[in-house]
Amino acid sequence: MLNSWIDAILLRSARNALRARRGEFYYDLASSLTDKVPLFSTLKDYEARARRRNRGDALMYLEMLHATEVGSLSDALIPIVSPTELILLDAIQRGGDAELAKGLFFLSETVEKIDMMQAAARKAVAYPLVLMAVFSMMLAGFALFAVPIVAELFDPALWPFMGRILYSVSQYILHYGLYTFLGFVAVMGAFTYSLPRWQGPTRRYLDRYMPYAMYRVYTGSMLVVSLSVLLKSGVSLRSAIERAMKYSSPWMRWHLREILRGLSDQSAAKFGTAFRTGLLTQVIEDRIEDAAKRRDPVTAFVKIGVGSIDKIVRTVEAASSKVNTIMLVIGGLILGGMMLGFMQTTMEIQTAIKPV
Protein backbone atom coordinates (compact mmCIF):
# COMPACT_ATOMS: atom_id res chain seq x y z
CA MET A 1 0.00 0.00 0.00
CA LEU A 2 2.80 2.42 0.91
CA ASN A 3 4.60 1.80 -2.37
CA SER A 4 1.42 2.43 -4.35
CA TRP A 5 0.94 5.80 -2.64
CA ILE A 6 4.56 6.73 -3.21
CA ASP A 7 4.34 5.66 -6.87
CA ALA A 8 1.20 7.75 -7.34
CA ILE A 9 2.97 10.83 -5.94
CA LEU A 10 6.06 10.21 -8.08
CA LEU A 11 3.93 9.70 -11.18
CA ARG A 12 2.00 12.91 -10.55
CA SER A 13 5.24 14.83 -10.03
CA ALA A 14 6.68 13.42 -13.28
CA ARG A 15 3.56 14.44 -15.20
CA ASN A 16 3.78 17.98 -13.85
CA ALA A 17 7.44 18.20 -14.79
CA LEU A 18 6.76 17.00 -18.34
CA ARG A 19 3.85 19.41 -18.66
CA ALA A 20 6.23 22.26 -17.88
CA ARG A 21 8.76 21.17 -20.52
CA ARG A 22 6.45 19.61 -23.07
CA GLY A 23 7.69 22.00 -25.78
CA GLU A 24 11.10 20.31 -25.64
CA PHE A 25 9.37 16.91 -25.46
CA TYR A 26 7.42 17.61 -28.67
CA TYR A 27 10.58 18.83 -30.39
CA ASP A 28 12.55 15.70 -29.41
CA LEU A 29 9.76 13.40 -30.61
CA ALA A 30 9.51 15.30 -33.89
CA SER A 31 13.28 15.06 -34.43
CA SER A 32 13.19 11.29 -33.85
CA LEU A 33 10.30 10.85 -36.28
CA THR A 34 12.13 12.95 -38.88
CA ASP A 35 15.05 10.53 -38.54
CA LYS A 36 12.64 7.60 -39.20
CA VAL A 37 12.70 6.38 -35.59
CA PRO A 38 9.26 4.95 -34.65
CA LEU A 39 7.41 6.72 -31.86
CA PHE A 40 7.12 3.56 -29.80
CA SER A 41 10.90 2.96 -29.98
CA THR A 42 11.60 6.52 -28.82
CA LEU A 43 9.27 6.19 -25.85
CA LYS A 44 10.82 2.79 -25.06
CA ASP A 45 14.28 4.38 -24.97
CA TYR A 46 12.98 7.14 -22.68
CA GLU A 47 11.49 4.56 -20.34
CA ALA A 48 14.69 2.50 -20.21
CA ARG A 49 16.78 5.59 -19.47
CA ALA A 50 14.32 6.79 -16.81
CA ARG A 51 14.49 3.42 -15.01
CA ARG A 52 18.12 4.17 -14.23
CA ARG A 53 17.47 7.75 -13.08
CA ASN A 54 13.97 8.50 -11.85
CA ARG A 55 11.22 6.09 -10.88
CA GLY A 56 8.48 8.67 -11.46
CA ASP A 57 9.61 9.28 -15.05
CA ALA A 58 9.88 5.54 -15.62
CA LEU A 59 6.29 5.03 -14.47
CA MET A 60 5.12 7.87 -16.69
CA TYR A 61 6.82 6.59 -19.84
CA LEU A 62 5.63 3.06 -19.09
CA GLU A 63 2.10 4.44 -18.88
CA MET A 64 2.62 6.14 -22.25
CA LEU A 65 3.87 2.90 -23.80
CA HIS A 66 0.80 1.00 -22.64
CA ALA A 67 -1.46 3.77 -23.99
CA THR A 68 0.22 3.86 -27.41
CA GLU A 69 -0.05 0.08 -27.72
CA VAL A 70 -3.85 0.30 -27.73
CA GLY A 71 -4.33 3.92 -28.78
CA SER A 72 -2.32 6.89 -29.99
CA LEU A 73 -0.01 9.63 -28.75
CA SER A 74 -2.98 11.83 -27.84
CA ASP A 75 -4.37 8.98 -25.70
CA ALA A 76 -0.98 8.61 -24.00
CA LEU A 77 -0.87 12.31 -23.11
CA ILE A 78 -4.43 12.65 -21.73
CA PRO A 79 -3.24 12.89 -18.09
CA ILE A 80 -0.62 15.51 -18.99
CA VAL A 81 -1.75 18.08 -21.55
CA SER A 82 -4.84 20.25 -21.97
CA PRO A 83 -7.89 19.27 -24.06
CA THR A 84 -6.86 21.86 -26.65
CA GLU A 85 -3.51 20.18 -27.23
CA LEU A 86 -5.20 16.78 -27.32
CA ILE A 87 -7.39 18.02 -30.16
CA LEU A 88 -4.30 19.24 -32.02
CA LEU A 89 -2.43 15.98 -31.40
CA ASP A 90 -5.41 13.96 -32.54
CA ALA A 91 -5.40 15.91 -35.78
CA ILE A 92 -1.70 15.81 -36.64
CA GLN A 93 -1.24 12.09 -35.93
CA ARG A 94 -3.79 11.11 -38.60
CA GLY A 95 -1.43 11.78 -41.49
CA GLY A 96 1.37 9.34 -40.63
CA ASP A 97 4.78 9.91 -39.09
CA ALA A 98 5.78 12.68 -41.52
CA GLU A 99 2.71 14.80 -40.71
CA LEU A 100 3.05 13.96 -37.03
CA ALA A 101 6.63 15.25 -37.06
CA LYS A 102 5.55 18.51 -38.73
CA GLY A 103 2.72 18.89 -36.26
CA LEU A 104 4.96 18.26 -33.26
CA PHE A 105 7.45 20.86 -34.50
CA PHE A 106 4.53 23.30 -34.77
CA LEU A 107 3.34 22.43 -31.27
CA SER A 108 6.84 22.83 -29.83
CA GLU A 109 6.76 26.44 -31.04
CA THR A 110 3.14 27.06 -30.04
CA VAL A 111 3.00 25.72 -26.48
CA GLU A 112 5.03 28.64 -25.14
CA LYS A 113 2.36 31.03 -26.40
CA ILE A 114 -0.38 28.75 -25.09
CA ASP A 115 1.28 28.71 -21.66
CA MET A 116 1.56 32.50 -21.78
CA MET A 117 -2.15 32.70 -22.52
CA GLN A 118 -3.02 30.28 -19.73
CA ALA A 119 -0.84 32.25 -17.32
CA ALA A 120 -2.67 35.43 -18.28
CA ALA A 121 -6.01 33.72 -17.67
CA ARG A 122 -4.88 32.35 -14.29
CA LYS A 123 -3.57 35.75 -13.28
CA ALA A 124 -6.83 37.35 -14.30
CA VAL A 125 -8.67 35.02 -11.91
CA ALA A 126 -6.13 34.71 -9.10
CA TYR A 127 -5.27 38.37 -8.57
CA PRO A 128 -8.83 39.54 -7.83
CA LEU A 129 -9.30 36.58 -5.48
CA VAL A 130 -6.10 37.50 -3.61
CA LEU A 131 -7.24 41.12 -3.34
CA MET A 132 -10.62 39.99 -2.07
CA ALA A 133 -9.00 37.71 0.51
CA VAL A 134 -6.68 40.48 1.75
CA PHE A 135 -9.48 43.03 2.03
CA SER A 136 -11.72 40.48 3.76
CA MET A 137 -9.05 39.62 6.34
CA MET A 138 -8.39 43.30 7.04
CA LEU A 139 -12.10 43.96 7.42
CA ALA A 140 -12.58 40.95 9.68
CA GLY A 141 -9.55 41.80 11.83
CA PHE A 142 -10.61 45.42 12.19
CA ALA A 143 -14.22 44.51 13.01
CA LEU A 144 -13.41 41.70 15.45
CA PHE A 145 -10.51 43.22 17.38
CA ALA A 146 -10.48 47.01 17.07
CA VAL A 147 -14.22 47.74 17.17
CA PRO A 148 -15.03 45.68 20.32
CA ILE A 149 -12.35 47.58 22.29
CA VAL A 150 -13.88 50.91 21.32
CA ALA A 151 -17.37 49.58 22.11
CA GLU A 152 -16.29 48.84 25.68
CA LEU A 153 -15.15 52.44 26.13
CA PHE A 154 -18.12 54.17 24.52
CA ASP A 155 -21.76 53.19 23.98
CA PRO A 156 -22.20 52.30 20.24
CA ALA A 157 -25.60 54.03 20.30
CA LEU A 158 -23.75 57.34 20.71
CA TRP A 159 -21.31 56.73 17.87
CA PRO A 160 -21.45 58.93 14.74
CA PHE A 161 -23.20 57.65 11.61
CA MET A 162 -20.12 56.03 10.00
CA GLY A 163 -19.14 54.56 13.35
CA ARG A 164 -22.54 52.90 13.75
CA ILE A 165 -22.19 51.40 10.28
CA LEU A 166 -18.78 50.04 11.28
CA TYR A 167 -20.27 48.61 14.47
CA SER A 168 -23.08 46.95 12.49
CA VAL A 169 -20.54 45.37 10.15
CA SER A 170 -18.58 44.16 13.17
CA GLN A 171 -21.69 42.56 14.68
CA TYR A 172 -22.58 40.92 11.37
CA ILE A 173 -19.09 39.43 11.00
CA LEU A 174 -19.14 38.30 14.62
CA HIS A 175 -22.46 36.47 14.31
CA TYR A 176 -22.66 35.53 10.62
CA GLY A 177 -19.08 35.78 9.37
CA LEU A 178 -18.45 32.03 9.36
CA TYR A 179 -21.70 31.31 7.52
CA THR A 180 -20.91 34.03 5.00
CA PHE A 181 -17.46 32.55 4.41
CA LEU A 182 -18.90 29.05 3.95
CA GLY A 183 -21.53 30.44 1.60
CA PHE A 184 -18.84 32.20 -0.44
CA VAL A 185 -16.83 28.97 -0.69
CA ALA A 186 -19.96 27.12 -1.80
CA VAL A 187 -20.72 29.76 -4.45
CA MET A 188 -17.15 29.65 -5.77
CA GLY A 189 -17.29 25.85 -5.87
CA ALA A 190 -20.58 25.94 -7.77
CA PHE A 191 -19.18 28.56 -10.15
CA THR A 192 -16.05 26.52 -10.85
CA TYR A 193 -18.14 23.39 -11.38
CA SER A 194 -20.52 25.21 -13.71
CA LEU A 195 -17.86 26.65 -16.03
CA PRO A 196 -17.33 23.53 -18.20
CA ARG A 197 -20.78 21.99 -17.57
CA TRP A 198 -23.68 24.45 -17.35
CA GLN A 199 -25.69 24.83 -20.56
CA GLY A 200 -28.84 26.61 -21.61
CA PRO A 201 -30.25 30.08 -22.36
CA THR A 202 -29.33 31.48 -18.93
CA ARG A 203 -25.70 30.40 -19.35
CA ARG A 204 -25.63 31.91 -22.84
CA TYR A 205 -26.77 35.22 -21.36
CA LEU A 206 -24.25 35.15 -18.49
CA ASP A 207 -21.43 34.31 -20.90
CA ARG A 208 -21.60 37.92 -22.06
CA TYR A 209 -20.47 39.20 -18.67
CA MET A 210 -17.57 38.67 -16.28
CA PRO A 211 -16.46 36.25 -14.95
CA TYR A 212 -18.10 33.79 -17.37
CA ALA A 213 -17.07 35.98 -20.32
CA MET A 214 -13.37 35.41 -19.59
CA TYR A 215 -13.83 31.64 -19.71
CA ARG A 216 -15.81 31.97 -22.95
CA VAL A 217 -13.15 34.17 -24.58
CA TYR A 218 -10.34 31.80 -23.65
CA THR A 219 -11.97 28.48 -24.55
CA GLY A 220 -13.69 29.80 -27.66
CA SER A 221 -10.50 31.30 -29.04
CA MET A 222 -8.57 28.12 -28.32
CA LEU A 223 -11.21 26.19 -30.25
CA VAL A 224 -10.57 28.41 -33.27
CA VAL A 225 -6.84 27.68 -32.96
CA SER A 226 -7.57 23.93 -32.79
CA LEU A 227 -9.91 23.98 -35.78
CA SER A 228 -7.34 25.97 -37.76
CA VAL A 229 -4.71 23.30 -37.22
CA LEU A 230 -7.19 20.57 -38.17
CA LEU A 231 -8.17 22.41 -41.37
CA LYS A 232 -4.50 22.99 -42.16
CA SER A 233 -4.00 19.22 -41.88
CA GLY A 234 -6.58 18.66 -44.62
CA VAL A 235 -9.54 17.77 -42.40
CA SER A 236 -12.94 19.13 -43.42
CA LEU A 237 -14.63 21.66 -41.14
CA ARG A 238 -17.40 19.26 -40.13
CA SER A 239 -14.92 16.47 -39.34
CA ALA A 240 -12.73 18.93 -37.43
CA ILE A 241 -15.65 19.94 -35.22
CA GLU A 242 -16.63 16.31 -34.64
CA ARG A 243 -13.06 15.49 -33.60
CA ALA A 244 -12.95 18.51 -31.32
CA MET A 245 -16.00 17.14 -29.48
CA LYS A 246 -13.96 14.10 -28.41
CA TYR A 247 -11.93 16.02 -25.81
CA SER A 248 -14.33 18.91 -25.14
CA SER A 249 -16.29 19.74 -21.99
CA PRO A 250 -20.11 19.37 -21.91
CA TRP A 251 -20.47 23.14 -22.30
CA MET A 252 -18.20 23.17 -25.36
CA ARG A 253 -19.95 20.14 -26.88
CA TRP A 254 -23.25 21.98 -26.51
CA HIS A 255 -21.91 24.83 -28.66
CA LEU A 256 -20.26 22.46 -31.13
CA ARG A 257 -23.55 20.60 -31.67
CA GLU A 258 -25.23 23.94 -32.44
CA ILE A 259 -22.46 24.80 -34.90
CA LEU A 260 -22.93 21.44 -36.63
CA ARG A 261 -26.68 22.07 -36.87
CA GLY A 262 -25.89 25.47 -38.39
CA LEU A 263 -23.61 23.86 -40.96
CA SER A 264 -26.41 21.45 -41.89
CA ASP A 265 -28.82 24.32 -42.55
CA GLN A 266 -29.20 24.82 -46.27
CA SER A 267 -29.63 28.57 -45.72
CA ALA A 268 -26.15 28.66 -44.19
CA ALA A 269 -24.26 27.19 -47.09
CA LYS A 270 -21.22 29.18 -46.11
CA PHE A 271 -19.95 28.39 -42.63
CA GLY A 272 -19.73 31.98 -41.38
CA THR A 273 -23.12 32.29 -39.70
CA ALA A 274 -22.97 28.79 -38.15
CA PHE A 275 -20.48 30.01 -35.52
CA ARG A 276 -22.86 32.62 -34.09
CA THR A 277 -23.82 30.50 -31.08
CA GLY A 278 -22.45 32.77 -28.34
CA LEU A 279 -19.23 30.77 -28.01
CA LEU A 280 -16.91 33.28 -29.69
CA THR A 281 -16.47 37.00 -29.30
CA GLN A 282 -18.25 39.18 -31.81
CA VAL A 283 -14.93 40.19 -33.35
CA ILE A 284 -13.95 36.58 -34.09
CA GLU A 285 -17.47 35.78 -35.32
CA ASP A 286 -17.20 38.65 -37.79
CA ARG A 287 -13.77 37.47 -38.95
CA ILE A 288 -15.07 33.95 -39.53
CA GLU A 289 -18.07 35.29 -41.45
CA ASP A 290 -15.74 37.39 -43.59
CA ALA A 291 -13.42 34.39 -44.11
CA ALA A 292 -16.37 32.35 -45.40
CA LYS A 293 -16.79 34.87 -48.25
CA ARG A 294 -13.17 34.69 -49.38
CA ARG A 295 -11.97 32.84 -52.43
CA ASP A 296 -10.19 30.30 -50.18
CA PRO A 297 -12.24 30.17 -46.93
CA VAL A 298 -10.12 27.45 -45.33
CA THR A 299 -6.88 29.41 -45.71
CA ALA A 300 -8.59 32.51 -44.33
CA PHE A 301 -9.89 30.52 -41.35
CA VAL A 302 -6.42 29.11 -40.66
CA LYS A 303 -5.00 32.64 -40.57
CA ILE A 304 -7.60 33.61 -37.98
CA GLY A 305 -6.60 30.72 -35.73
CA VAL A 306 -2.84 31.10 -36.05
CA GLY A 307 -3.09 34.82 -35.33
CA SER A 308 -5.50 34.41 -32.42
CA ILE A 309 -3.11 33.42 -29.64
CA ASP A 310 -1.40 36.79 -29.20
CA LYS A 311 -4.77 38.54 -29.49
CA ILE A 312 -6.24 36.29 -26.77
CA VAL A 313 -3.39 37.18 -24.41
CA ARG A 314 -4.04 40.89 -24.96
CA THR A 315 -7.81 40.44 -24.54
CA VAL A 316 -7.47 38.46 -21.30
CA GLU A 317 -4.92 40.93 -19.91
CA ALA A 318 -7.23 43.85 -20.76
CA ALA A 319 -10.17 42.13 -19.05
CA SER A 320 -7.96 41.31 -16.06
CA SER A 321 -6.86 44.94 -15.79
CA LYS A 322 -10.48 46.10 -15.65
CA VAL A 323 -11.38 43.55 -12.95
CA ASN A 324 -8.31 44.44 -10.89
CA THR A 325 -9.10 48.16 -11.10
CA ILE A 326 -12.68 47.56 -9.98
CA MET A 327 -11.50 45.38 -7.09
CA LEU A 328 -8.97 48.01 -5.98
CA VAL A 329 -11.62 50.76 -6.08
CA ILE A 330 -14.13 48.66 -4.11
CA GLY A 331 -11.50 47.61 -1.58
CA GLY A 332 -10.27 51.18 -1.22
CA LEU A 333 -13.80 52.47 -0.60
CA ILE A 334 -14.44 49.79 2.02
CA LEU A 335 -11.18 50.40 3.85
CA GLY A 336 -11.64 54.16 3.58
CA GLY A 337 -15.12 53.85 5.07
CA MET A 338 -13.76 51.72 7.90
CA MET A 339 -11.01 54.20 8.72
CA LEU A 340 -13.41 57.16 8.53
CA GLY A 341 -15.86 55.46 10.86
CA PHE A 342 -13.13 54.50 13.30
CA MET A 343 -11.53 57.96 13.31
CA GLN A 344 -14.88 59.73 13.77
CA THR A 345 -15.71 57.41 16.66
CA THR A 346 -12.37 57.90 18.43
CA MET A 347 -12.71 61.66 18.06
CA GLU A 348 -16.19 61.46 19.55
CA ILE A 349 -14.77 59.49 22.50
CA GLN A 350 -12.03 62.07 23.03
CA THR A 351 -14.64 64.83 23.05
CA ALA A 352 -16.84 62.92 25.54
CA ILE A 353 -14.04 62.23 28.02
CA LYS A 354 -12.40 65.65 27.68
CA PRO A 355 -12.45 67.37 31.05
CA VAL A 356 -14.68 70.41 31.30
C-alpha positions as CSV (number, residue, x, y, z in Angstrom):
1,M,0.0,0.0,0.0
2,L,2.8,2.4,0.9
3,N,4.6,1.8,-2.4
4,S,1.4,2.4,-4.4
5,W,0.9,5.8,-2.6
6,I,4.6,6.7,-3.2
7,D,4.3,5.7,-6.9
8,A,1.2,7.7,-7.3
9,I,3.0,10.8,-5.9
10,L,6.1,10.2,-8.1
11,L,3.9,9.7,-11.2
12,R,2.0,12.9,-10.5
13,S,5.2,14.8,-10.0
14,A,6.7,13.4,-13.3
15,R,3.6,14.4,-15.2
16,N,3.8,18.0,-13.8
17,A,7.4,18.2,-14.8
18,L,6.8,17.0,-18.3
19,R,3.8,19.4,-18.7
20,A,6.2,22.3,-17.9
21,R,8.8,21.2,-20.5
22,R,6.4,19.6,-23.1
23,G,7.7,22.0,-25.8
24,E,11.1,20.3,-25.6
25,F,9.4,16.9,-25.5
26,Y,7.4,17.6,-28.7
27,Y,10.6,18.8,-30.4
28,D,12.5,15.7,-29.4
29,L,9.8,13.4,-30.6
30,A,9.5,15.3,-33.9
31,S,13.3,15.1,-34.4
32,S,13.2,11.3,-33.9
33,L,10.3,10.9,-36.3
34,T,12.1,13.0,-38.9
35,D,15.0,10.5,-38.5
36,K,12.6,7.6,-39.2
37,V,12.7,6.4,-35.6
38,P,9.3,5.0,-34.6
39,L,7.4,6.7,-31.9
40,F,7.1,3.6,-29.8
41,S,10.9,3.0,-30.0
42,T,11.6,6.5,-28.8
43,L,9.3,6.2,-25.8
44,K,10.8,2.8,-25.1
45,D,14.3,4.4,-25.0
46,Y,13.0,7.1,-22.7
47,E,11.5,4.6,-20.3
48,A,14.7,2.5,-20.2
49,R,16.8,5.6,-19.5
50,A,14.3,6.8,-16.8
51,R,14.5,3.4,-15.0
52,R,18.1,4.2,-14.2
53,R,17.5,7.7,-13.1
54,N,14.0,8.5,-11.8
55,R,11.2,6.1,-10.9
56,G,8.5,8.7,-11.5
57,D,9.6,9.3,-15.0
58,A,9.9,5.5,-15.6
59,L,6.3,5.0,-14.5
60,M,5.1,7.9,-16.7
61,Y,6.8,6.6,-19.8
62,L,5.6,3.1,-19.1
63,E,2.1,4.4,-18.9
64,M,2.6,6.1,-22.3
65,L,3.9,2.9,-23.8
66,H,0.8,1.0,-22.6
67,A,-1.5,3.8,-24.0
68,T,0.2,3.9,-27.4
69,E,0.0,0.1,-27.7
70,V,-3.9,0.3,-27.7
71,G,-4.3,3.9,-28.8
72,S,-2.3,6.9,-30.0
73,L,0.0,9.6,-28.8
74,S,-3.0,11.8,-27.8
75,D,-4.4,9.0,-25.7
76,A,-1.0,8.6,-24.0
77,L,-0.9,12.3,-23.1
78,I,-4.4,12.7,-21.7
79,P,-3.2,12.9,-18.1
80,I,-0.6,15.5,-19.0
81,V,-1.7,18.1,-21.6
82,S,-4.8,20.2,-22.0
83,P,-7.9,19.3,-24.1
84,T,-6.9,21.9,-26.6
85,E,-3.5,20.2,-27.2
86,L,-5.2,16.8,-27.3
87,I,-7.4,18.0,-30.2
88,L,-4.3,19.2,-32.0
89,L,-2.4,16.0,-31.4
90,D,-5.4,14.0,-32.5
91,A,-5.4,15.9,-35.8
92,I,-1.7,15.8,-36.6
93,Q,-1.2,12.1,-35.9
94,R,-3.8,11.1,-38.6
95,G,-1.4,11.8,-41.5
96,G,1.4,9.3,-40.6
97,D,4.8,9.9,-39.1
98,A,5.8,12.7,-41.5
99,E,2.7,14.8,-40.7
100,L,3.1,14.0,-37.0
101,A,6.6,15.2,-37.1
102,K,5.6,18.5,-38.7
103,G,2.7,18.9,-36.3
104,L,5.0,18.3,-33.3
105,F,7.4,20.9,-34.5
106,F,4.5,23.3,-34.8
107,L,3.3,22.4,-31.3
108,S,6.8,22.8,-29.8
109,E,6.8,26.4,-31.0
110,T,3.1,27.1,-30.0
111,V,3.0,25.7,-26.5
112,E,5.0,28.6,-25.1
113,K,2.4,31.0,-26.4
114,I,-0.4,28.7,-25.1
115,D,1.3,28.7,-21.7
116,M,1.6,32.5,-21.8
117,M,-2.2,32.7,-22.5
118,Q,-3.0,30.3,-19.7
119,A,-0.8,32.2,-17.3
120,A,-2.7,35.4,-18.3
121,A,-6.0,33.7,-17.7
122,R,-4.9,32.3,-14.3
123,K,-3.6,35.8,-13.3
124,A,-6.8,37.4,-14.3
125,V,-8.7,35.0,-11.9
126,A,-6.1,34.7,-9.1
127,Y,-5.3,38.4,-8.6
128,P,-8.8,39.5,-7.8
129,L,-9.3,36.6,-5.5
130,V,-6.1,37.5,-3.6
131,L,-7.2,41.1,-3.3
132,M,-10.6,40.0,-2.1
133,A,-9.0,37.7,0.5
134,V,-6.7,40.5,1.7
135,F,-9.5,43.0,2.0
136,S,-11.7,40.5,3.8
137,M,-9.1,39.6,6.3
138,M,-8.4,43.3,7.0
139,L,-12.1,44.0,7.4
140,A,-12.6,41.0,9.7
141,G,-9.6,41.8,11.8
142,F,-10.6,45.4,12.2
143,A,-14.2,44.5,13.0
144,L,-13.4,41.7,15.4
145,F,-10.5,43.2,17.4
146,A,-10.5,47.0,17.1
147,V,-14.2,47.7,17.2
148,P,-15.0,45.7,20.3
149,I,-12.3,47.6,22.3
150,V,-13.9,50.9,21.3
151,A,-17.4,49.6,22.1
152,E,-16.3,48.8,25.7
153,L,-15.2,52.4,26.1
154,F,-18.1,54.2,24.5
155,D,-21.8,53.2,24.0
156,P,-22.2,52.3,20.2
157,A,-25.6,54.0,20.3
158,L,-23.8,57.3,20.7
159,W,-21.3,56.7,17.9
160,P,-21.4,58.9,14.7
161,F,-23.2,57.6,11.6
162,M,-20.1,56.0,10.0
163,G,-19.1,54.6,13.3
164,R,-22.5,52.9,13.8
165,I,-22.2,51.4,10.3
166,L,-18.8,50.0,11.3
167,Y,-20.3,48.6,14.5
168,S,-23.1,46.9,12.5
169,V,-20.5,45.4,10.1
170,S,-18.6,44.2,13.2
171,Q,-21.7,42.6,14.7
172,Y,-22.6,40.9,11.4
173,I,-19.1,39.4,11.0
174,L,-19.1,38.3,14.6
175,H,-22.5,36.5,14.3
176,Y,-22.7,35.5,10.6
177,G,-19.1,35.8,9.4
178,L,-18.4,32.0,9.4
179,Y,-21.7,31.3,7.5
180,T,-20.9,34.0,5.0
181,F,-17.5,32.6,4.4
182,L,-18.9,29.1,3.9
183,G,-21.5,30.4,1.6
184,F,-18.8,32.2,-0.4
185,V,-16.8,29.0,-0.7
186,A,-20.0,27.1,-1.8
187,V,-20.7,29.8,-4.5
188,M,-17.1,29.6,-5.8
189,G,-17.3,25.8,-5.9
190,A,-20.6,25.9,-7.8
191,F,-19.2,28.6,-10.2
192,T,-16.0,26.5,-10.9
193,Y,-18.1,23.4,-11.4
194,S,-20.5,25.2,-13.7
195,L,-17.9,26.7,-16.0
196,P,-17.3,23.5,-18.2
197,R,-20.8,22.0,-17.6
198,W,-23.7,24.4,-17.3
199,Q,-25.7,24.8,-20.6
200,G,-28.8,26.6,-21.6
201,P,-30.2,30.1,-22.4
202,T,-29.3,31.5,-18.9
203,R,-25.7,30.4,-19.3
204,R,-25.6,31.9,-22.8
205,Y,-26.8,35.2,-21.4
206,L,-24.3,35.1,-18.5
207,D,-21.4,34.3,-20.9
208,R,-21.6,37.9,-22.1
209,Y,-20.5,39.2,-18.7
210,M,-17.6,38.7,-16.3
211,P,-16.5,36.2,-15.0
212,Y,-18.1,33.8,-17.4
213,A,-17.1,36.0,-20.3
214,M,-13.4,35.4,-19.6
215,Y,-13.8,31.6,-19.7
216,R,-15.8,32.0,-23.0
217,V,-13.2,34.2,-24.6
218,Y,-10.3,31.8,-23.7
219,T,-12.0,28.5,-24.6
220,G,-13.7,29.8,-27.7
221,S,-10.5,31.3,-29.0
222,M,-8.6,28.1,-28.3
223,L,-11.2,26.2,-30.3
224,V,-10.6,28.4,-33.3
225,V,-6.8,27.7,-33.0
226,S,-7.6,23.9,-32.8
227,L,-9.9,24.0,-35.8
228,S,-7.3,26.0,-37.8
229,V,-4.7,23.3,-37.2
230,L,-7.2,20.6,-38.2
231,L,-8.2,22.4,-41.4
232,K,-4.5,23.0,-42.2
233,S,-4.0,19.2,-41.9
234,G,-6.6,18.7,-44.6
235,V,-9.5,17.8,-42.4
236,S,-12.9,19.1,-43.4
237,L,-14.6,21.7,-41.1
238,R,-17.4,19.3,-40.1
239,S,-14.9,16.5,-39.3
240,A,-12.7,18.9,-37.4
241,I,-15.7,19.9,-35.2
242,E,-16.6,16.3,-34.6
243,R,-13.1,15.5,-33.6
244,A,-13.0,18.5,-31.3
245,M,-16.0,17.1,-29.5
246,K,-14.0,14.1,-28.4
247,Y,-11.9,16.0,-25.8
248,S,-14.3,18.9,-25.1
249,S,-16.3,19.7,-22.0
250,P,-20.1,19.4,-21.9
251,W,-20.5,23.1,-22.3
252,M,-18.2,23.2,-25.4
253,R,-20.0,20.1,-26.9
254,W,-23.3,22.0,-26.5
255,H,-21.9,24.8,-28.7
256,L,-20.3,22.5,-31.1
257,R,-23.5,20.6,-31.7
258,E,-25.2,23.9,-32.4
259,I,-22.5,24.8,-34.9
260,L,-22.9,21.4,-36.6
261,R,-26.7,22.1,-36.9
262,G,-25.9,25.5,-38.4
263,L,-23.6,23.9,-41.0
264,S,-26.4,21.4,-41.9
265,D,-28.8,24.3,-42.5
266,Q,-29.2,24.8,-46.3
267,S,-29.6,28.6,-45.7
268,A,-26.2,28.7,-44.2
269,A,-24.3,27.2,-47.1
270,K,-21.2,29.2,-46.1
271,F,-19.9,28.4,-42.6
272,G,-19.7,32.0,-41.4
273,T,-23.1,32.3,-39.7
274,A,-23.0,28.8,-38.1
275,F,-20.5,30.0,-35.5
276,R,-22.9,32.6,-34.1
277,T,-23.8,30.5,-31.1
278,G,-22.4,32.8,-28.3
279,L,-19.2,30.8,-28.0
280,L,-16.9,33.3,-29.7
281,T,-16.5,37.0,-29.3
282,Q,-18.3,39.2,-31.8
283,V,-14.9,40.2,-33.3
284,I,-13.9,36.6,-34.1
285,E,-17.5,35.8,-35.3
286,D,-17.2,38.7,-37.8
287,R,-13.8,37.5,-38.9
288,I,-15.1,33.9,-39.5
289,E,-18.1,35.3,-41.4
290,D,-15.7,37.4,-43.6
291,A,-13.4,34.4,-44.1
292,A,-16.4,32.3,-45.4
293,K,-16.8,34.9,-48.3
294,R,-13.2,34.7,-49.4
295,R,-12.0,32.8,-52.4
296,D,-10.2,30.3,-50.2
297,P,-12.2,30.2,-46.9
298,V,-10.1,27.4,-45.3
299,T,-6.9,29.4,-45.7
300,A,-8.6,32.5,-44.3
301,F,-9.9,30.5,-41.3
302,V,-6.4,29.1,-40.7
303,K,-5.0,32.6,-40.6
304,I,-7.6,33.6,-38.0
305,G,-6.6,30.7,-35.7
306,V,-2.8,31.1,-36.0
307,G,-3.1,34.8,-35.3
308,S,-5.5,34.4,-32.4
309,I,-3.1,33.4,-29.6
310,D,-1.4,36.8,-29.2
311,K,-4.8,38.5,-29.5
312,I,-6.2,36.3,-26.8
313,V,-3.4,37.2,-24.4
314,R,-4.0,40.9,-25.0
315,T,-7.8,40.4,-24.5
316,V,-7.5,38.5,-21.3
317,E,-4.9,40.9,-19.9
318,A,-7.2,43.9,-20.8
319,A,-10.2,42.1,-19.0
320,S,-8.0,41.3,-16.1
321,S,-6.9,44.9,-15.8
322,K,-10.5,46.1,-15.7
323,V,-11.4,43.6,-12.9
324,N,-8.3,44.4,-10.9
325,T,-9.1,48.2,-11.1
326,I,-12.7,47.6,-10.0
327,M,-11.5,45.4,-7.1
328,L,-9.0,48.0,-6.0
329,V,-11.6,50.8,-6.1
330,I,-14.1,48.7,-4.1
331,G,-11.5,47.6,-1.6
332,G,-10.3,51.2,-1.2
333,L,-13.8,52.5,-0.6
334,I,-14.4,49.8,2.0
335,L,-11.2,50.4,3.8
336,G,-11.6,54.2,3.6
337,G,-15.1,53.9,5.1
338,M,-13.8,51.7,7.9
339,M,-11.0,54.2,8.7
340,L,-13.4,57.2,8.5
341,G,-15.9,55.5,10.9
342,F,-13.1,54.5,13.3
343,M,-11.5,58.0,13.3
344,Q,-14.9,59.7,13.8
345,T,-15.7,57.4,16.7
346,T,-12.4,57.9,18.4
347,M,-12.7,61.7,18.1
348,E,-16.2,61.5,19.6
349,I,-14.8,59.5,22.5
350,Q,-12.0,62.1,23.0
351,T,-14.6,64.8,23.1
352,A,-16.8,62.9,25.5
353,I,-14.0,62.2,28.0
354,K,-12.4,65.6,27.7
355,P,-12.4,67.4,31.0
356,V,-14.7,70.4,31.3
